[in-house]
Amino acid sequence: MPALLPRIMNASFRFPVTRPRRLRLNPLIRDSVAETSLSPSNFIMPLFITDADSPQRIEAMPGQFRWPIGDALIRTVQGLIDLGIHNLILFGVTNRKDPMASEATNRNGVVPRGIRLLRQAFGRRITIFADLCMCDYTDHGHCGVVSGSGADYYIDNDTTLKIYGEIAVNYAEAGADVIAPSGMMDGQVQAIRGALDDGGYENVPIMSYSAKYASVFYGPFREAANSAPKFGDRRSYQMDPRNAFEALKEVAMDIEEGADIVMVKPAMPYLDVVRLVKQSFPEVPLAAYQVSGEYSMIKAAAAAGWIDEGRAVMESLISIRRAGADLILTYFAPDAARMLRDGASFF
């Protein structure tokens, strides 16, 4: 199309006798010329794992659960494998919280135990991404060490980085395939890369939440993980939703520090950022996170009969892929994989 623009602007130009609709006449033709594809290999399924005794329904995210470390978790992951989904990312949920997130560095903490269970059960049939942050484990709900008090509090970036390194080694030692830091601390990738290399885990890659925005769409997740800040907010370290080009600086820094995969989060409200990052760094694998709020909005609208859930799921995922994401973290992964398997046509 760009090559046609000069001719289109010329008043004497006449289009050739063609109709784009000829290639939209039936599903087989549309599938044959589709520019964007979707496969279970594009999905990373987020899973909440808990030290509770039984599965816990997440009210704000219909169809999602906190899974205890045991048979129910194994059955859930086996179901994902049966659908062709082999990538999953783990989020720990625990009541054992303190100001320094000690449970995250505990070798017998919820995430290391979950990793070991799944690695023993499934070997290399799955790729285990381990989300790395402190907010799930701090009693104040922030993503790092809090210094100061009252309105003068701040997140101590450099002290936090040391703990991030310890968490990364803990997860790698348990058997995680990929470490995924989500705290948006300056220098987090460099600190984690150094800790992993020093610990003998130089072959463990990092998927960094490089452009993570301070978004309202995280609300249901914070219920799921019990990770909402008890005071203040995260706007001093997560990105301003008004900024797009700043994402390029964040991504470039993470790549320079050693990130193997970069991420934009959330996905759909930031498709322009996904496209911008992919165009600027086409050689680097790009992930996008279809976050809890995106998931719950579709679920709620479908439950009210306002939209067709299946079509909304597939259209939303295609839009994220079309914008440039190679990998999509999505709670709809099993639903989408099932529809792809069954040959359902939505386009």
FENTA-V851962 format. One record per residue. N is the residue number from 1. PHI is phi in degrees with one decimal (NA if undefined). Layout:
{{N;PHI} {N;PHI}}
//
This chain:
{{1;NA} {2;-56.7} {3;-66.2} {4;-82.9} {5;-56.7} {6;-59.6} {7;-73.0} {8;-63.9} {9;-73.9} {10;-84.9} {11;-61.3} {12;-85.6} {13;-72.3} {14;-125.0} {15;-62.0} {16;-63.4} {17;-77.0} {18;-146.0} {19;-131.1} {20;-54.8} {21;-65.2} {22;-60.6} {23;-93.8} {24;-122.0} {25;-68.0} {26;-150.3} {27;-59.4} {28;-64.9} {29;-65.5} {30;-59.9} {31;-64.5} {32;-68.0} {33;-109.3} {34;-61.3} {35;-83.0} {36;-123.8} {37;-116.2} {38;-139.8} {39;-144.7} {40;-56.5} {41;-68.1} {42;-82.0} {43;-97.1} {44;-121.9} {45;-90.5} {46;-75.9} {47;-130.0} {48;-93.1} {49;-118.6} {50;-135.0} {51;-92.4} {52;-72.3} {53;-89.0} {54;-143.7} {55;-59.1} {56;-121.1} {57;-68.2} {58;-97.5} {59;-61.9} {60;-78.5} {61;-132.1} {62;-52.2} {63;90.9} {64;-108.4} {65;-137.0} {66;-92.1} {67;-102.1} {68;-69.1} {69;-81.5} {70;176.3} {71;-63.3} {72;-63.3} {73;-66.4} {74;-62.4} {75;-63.8} {76;-62.8} {77;-69.2} {78;-60.6} {79;-62.1} {80;-65.2} {81;-60.9} {82;-60.5} {83;-92.1} {84;89.4} {85;-96.8} {86;-118.0} {87;-106.6} {88;-142.7} {89;-123.9} {90;-102.7} {91;-122.9} {92;-86.1} {93;-127.5} {94;-149.2} {95;-92.2} {96;-86.4} {97;-126.3} {98;-153.8} {99;-61.6} {100;-106.2} {101;55.3} {102;-59.5} {103;-63.5} {104;-71.1} {105;-98.9} {106;-75.7} {107;-61.5} {108;-106.9} {109;-70.3} {110;-62.5} {111;-70.8} {112;-57.0} {113;-66.4} {114;-64.5} {115;-61.6} {116;-62.9} {117;-60.9} {118;-70.1} {119;-66.4} {120;-66.3} {121;-75.7} {122;-123.1} {123;54.7} {124;-95.9} {125;-77.9} {126;-130.3} {127;-109.0} {128;-100.2} {129;-92.3} {130;-114.3} {131;-63.9} {132;-119.9} {133;-159.5} {134;-105.7} {135;-64.3} {136;-70.9} {137;-120.7} {138;-92.6} {139;-74.6} {140;-98.3} {141;83.6} {142;-89.2} {143;-88.4} {144;-158.4} {145;-74.8} {146;-92.4} {147;-118.6} {148;78.3} {149;-150.2} {150;58.6} {151;-70.1} {152;-95.6} {153;-67.8} {154;-151.7} {155;-92.4} {156;-76.5} {157;-58.1} {158;-72.4} {159;-65.3} {160;-61.8} {161;-60.4} {162;-62.4} {163;-69.4} {164;-55.1} {165;-61.2} {166;-65.0} {167;-63.0} {168;-59.4} {169;-65.3} {170;-58.9} {171;-70.2} {172;-64.9} {173;-62.1} {174;-72.3} {175;121.9} {176;-63.6} {177;-84.0} {178;-137.8} {179;-98.3} {180;-125.2} {181;-72.7} {182;-121.6} {183;-80.8} {184;60.3} {185;-84.5} {186;-65.1} {187;82.4} {188;-65.7} {189;-67.4} {190;-61.2} {191;-64.5} {192;-70.0} {193;-60.4} {194;-64.0} {195;-66.3} {196;-64.8} {197;-63.7} {198;-64.9} {199;-86.7} {200;87.7} {201;-114.5} {202;-66.8} {203;-93.0} {204;-87.2} {205;-77.0} {206;-120.1} {207;-108.1} {208;-94.5} {209;-73.6} {210;-74.7} {211;-116.7} {212;-106.5} {213;-89.3} {214;-75.8} {215;-115.1} {216;-71.2} {217;-75.1} {218;-88.0} {219;-50.7} {220;-62.0} {221;-60.5} {222;-66.0} {223;-70.7} {224;-61.8} {225;-100.2} {226;51.6} {227;-125.4} {228;-67.4} {229;-60.4} {230;-79.8} {231;-154.3} {232;64.8} {233;-152.1} {234;-108.4} {235;-71.7} {236;-79.6} {237;-129.5} {238;-88.5} {239;-75.0} {240;-74.4} {241;-58.6} {242;-79.4} {243;-109.8} {244;-109.5} {245;-68.9} {246;-60.5} {247;-59.7} {248;-64.5} {249;-65.0} {250;-61.7} {251;-65.6} {252;-60.1} {253;-62.4} {254;-64.6} {255;-62.9} {256;-62.3} {257;-80.9} {258;120.6} {259;-67.1} {260;-93.8} {261;-134.7} {262;-114.7} {263;-140.0} {264;-113.8} {265;-147.0} {266;-67.1} {267;-97.1} {268;-62.7} {269;-70.3} {270;-127.6} {271;-62.3} {272;-64.2} {273;-72.3} {274;-56.3} {275;-63.0} {276;-61.9} {277;-66.4} {278;-64.9} {279;-66.8} {280;-82.5} {281;-133.3} {282;-65.0} {283;-84.2} {284;-103.7} {285;-56.6} {286;-120.7} {287;-108.6} {288;-135.9} {289;-105.6} {290;-79.6} {291;-80.2} {292;-57.5} {293;-65.4} {294;-64.2} {295;-61.1} {296;-69.5} {297;-64.3} {298;-63.4} {299;-60.0} {300;-67.8} {301;-65.7} {302;-67.7} {303;-63.2} {304;-82.6} {305;80.5} {306;-85.7} {307;-140.1} {308;-83.0} {309;-60.6} {310;-59.0} {311;-65.6} {312;-64.7} {313;-60.7} {314;-66.9} {315;-64.9} {316;-64.7} {317;-68.8} {318;-61.8} {319;-62.7} {320;-69.6} {321;-64.6} {322;-61.4} {323;-68.8} {324;133.3} {325;-73.0} {326;-86.1} {327;-126.4} {328;-126.6} {329;-82.7} {330;-151.5} {331;-74.2} {332;-86.4} {333;-51.4} {334;-65.9} {335;-63.3} {336;-66.2} {337;-64.1} {338;-65.7} {339;-66.7} {340;-64.2} {341;-62.6} {342;-82.7} {343;74.0} {344;-63.5} {345;-105.8} {346;-120.8} {347;-125.9}}
//
